[in-house]
Amino acid sequence: MELLLRNLRLRPSMFFLDGSFGQYVAFLSGFELRSKAAEGDFLEGFGDWISTRFGHDRNVTWPTSVLRSIWPDWNGSAANWSKLDTESENRASAVLFELLAEFKGFKPGASGEVP
């Protein structure tokens, strides 16, 4: 799992992604559906974990909780993800992978990437 997350973060084009937050969310959501059907629940409890960690309502999706961990007043929908500027997009993606690493018990690498 660590290798998947590392490659996903550092080489998004390997997975036909552009490295945007929205595409990472779509990929991880699809992977989650596949993992439920095959070997387990990859993101089970992730949304609740983020909500508890940051004191957010549990009635929002995990992507919204990730964004609220950066911008507490974030109130946007998935349609607003495409409106993030490049700096915000990079920050949202970095925080997503930092939180995934922490949730899964991985230690981030020296430059913040998932090991």
N, C-alpha and C positions, 0 to 999 in steps of 0.2 A: 504494500500500500504506500509505503514511503517513496518508493521508486516512481510509482504512478504520479503521486502528487508533485514530486520533484520535476519530472519530465513535463507534466502539465503546466507547471509554473514557468519553467525555464525554456521550454520548447513548445509553446502552444500550437505552432504550425504543424507539428507532428500529428496533432489531433484535428487538423483543419480548423483551428480556432485563430482568431485575430488577437487574442490576449485581452479582450475587453471583459469587464466585470459581468456583463449580461451573458456573454458566451460561456464564461466559466460556470455561471449559475446554471445555464441550460445543460452543459455537459455533465456537471455534477448531479443535477436532478435526474438526468437520463441514466447515469451510472448508478444512482441510488435505486431507481426502478429495477434495473438489471440485477443489482446485488440482492434485492429482496427476493427475486425469483430464483436466484441461483445459490448463493452461499451465505447470505446474511444481510444485515442491514447496515450499510456503510455509514450512513448519516443518522442512524437512529439516536434520538436524544440531542442532536446538535442544536436544533432550534431552542429547545428548553434550556440547554446548557448556556447558550449565548444570552437568552432572556434573563436567566438567573444571574449570570456573571455581571451583566450591565444593568440589572434592575428594570428591564423592559417588560411591557405587557407580553403575555404568551399568546395573544391572539393575532400575532403578525407572523409572516413567513420568515424563515431564517435569513434570506437575502436582505430583507428589510431590517432585521436585527443587526446584521453586519454593518449596514450603512448607518444605522442609528448609533452604533458603537463609535463611529467616526464623527457623525453629525447628529447629535441628540435630537434635533428638531426635524430630522428627515421625515417627511410625510408623503413621499412620492410613491408612485406605483412602478411596476416594471417598465412602463412606457418612459418614465423619467430617467432610467439608467442610460438610455442612449443620448441623453442631454448632458451627461457629465463631461466636463472638459478633460483634456489629456492628463493633467496633473491629478485631478480628482479620480479619474478612471484608474490610474496607476496606484494611487493610494488605496482605493477600494479593493483592488485586486490583491495588493500586498497584505492588507489587513485580513482579507478572506483566508489567504493561505497561512498567515500567522495563527489565526484562530483555529483553522483546521488542524494545524500541527499541534497546537496546545490541546485541543479536544482529543486528538488521537494519541497524545503522549509522545510526540516526536519533538526533538530539539531542533529549533531553527538553525540553519547554517550560519556561517560568519557574516554573510551579506544579507541575512534575513530570509533566505529562501528555505523552503522545506528540504530537509536533508534527503 
